[in-house]
């Protein structure tokens, strides 16, 4: 009869564990646990929001993915921005943030407002200008974001879309 394992997973992949006299496993051969209290706030920012990286090239050595949290204070709107070549997926954790963009697929640009609730998802294609708003006067909105690039690309804009030359 074998002895019970003292550490969950111990002995299953012994080459992945740090042990005295053994070098640490390379970043790409082990899982990474990012605790909620150790998110990295040194990220690209947009006015009205606070972004925190969990999974990034800097935090865990990721090459094709960025993931983290964004907090939008009560009665606050972010600046207009886009995320460059990144595809962005957003999962609403708390609050009722609203995502605003301009739909010009019908020929006439029209501002669209997506009102969300906890559990909802939003997909933002590359280069699509948008902003997040939190209309609630008392509750912070929190979302989890995943991007298809290693780092959080944020391009702040003066408005949601470019005006035609004669209107500019």
Secondary structure as the mmCIF struct_conf table of DSSP 4:
data_model
#
loop_
_struct_conf.conf_type_id
_struct_conf.id
_struct_conf.beg_label_comp_id
_struct_conf.beg_label_asym_id
_struct_conf.beg_label_seq_id
_struct_conf.end_label_comp_id
_struct_conf.end_label_asym_id
_struct_conf.end_label_seq_id
HELX_LH_PP_P HELX_LH_PP_P1 UNK A 2 UNK A 5
BEND BEND1 UNK A 6 UNK A 7
TURN_TY1_P TURN_TY1_P1 UNK A 8 UNK A 12
BEND BEND2 UNK A 13 UNK A 13
HELX_RH_3T_P HELX_RH_3T_P1 UNK A 14 UNK A 16
BEND BEND3 UNK A 17 UNK A 17
STRN STRN1 UNK A 19 UNK A 19
TURN_TY1_P TURN_TY1_P2 UNK A 20 UNK A 21
STRN STRN2 UNK A 22 UNK A 22
HELX_LH_PP_P HELX_LH_PP_P2 UNK A 23 UNK A 26
HELX_RH_3T_P HELX_RH_3T_P2 UNK A 27 UNK A 29
BEND BEND4 UNK A 30 UNK A 30
HELX_RH_3T_P HELX_RH_3T_P3 UNK A 36 UNK A 38
STRN STRN3 UNK A 40 UNK A 40
BEND BEND5 UNK A 43 UNK A 43
TURN_TY1_P TURN_TY1_P3 UNK A 47 UNK A 48
STRN STRN4 UNK A 49 UNK A 55
BEND BEND6 UNK A 56 UNK A 56
HELX_RH_AL_P HELX_RH_AL_P1 UNK A 57 UNK A 60
BEND BEND7 UNK A 63 UNK A 64
STRN STRN5 UNK A 66 UNK A 72
TURN_TY1_P TURN_TY1_P4 UNK A 74 UNK A 75
STRN STRN6 UNK A 76 UNK A 77
HELX_LH_PP_P HELX_LH_PP_P3 UNK A 78 UNK A 80
STRN STRN7 UNK A 81 UNK A 82
TURN_TY1_P TURN_TY1_P5 UNK A 84 UNK A 85
STRN STRN8 UNK A 88 UNK A 94
BEND BEND8 UNK A 95 UNK A 95
STRN STRN9 UNK A 98 UNK A 103
TURN_TY1_P TURN_TY1_P6 UNK A 105 UNK A 106
BEND BEND9 UNK A 107 UNK A 108
STRN STRN10 UNK A 110 UNK A 115
TURN_TY1_P TURN_TY1_P7 UNK A 118 UNK A 119
STRN STRN11 UNK A 121 UNK A 124
TURN_TY1_P TURN_TY1_P8 UNK A 126 UNK A 127
STRN STRN12 UNK A 130 UNK A 134
BEND BEND10 UNK A 137 UNK A 138
STRN STRN13 UNK A 141 UNK A 147
BEND BEND11 UNK A 148 UNK A 151
STRN STRN14 UNK A 155 UNK A 156
BEND BEND12 UNK A 158 UNK A 161
HELX_LH_PP_P HELX_LH_PP_P4 UNK A 162 UNK A 164
TURN_TY1_P TURN_TY1_P9 UNK A 165 UNK A 167
#
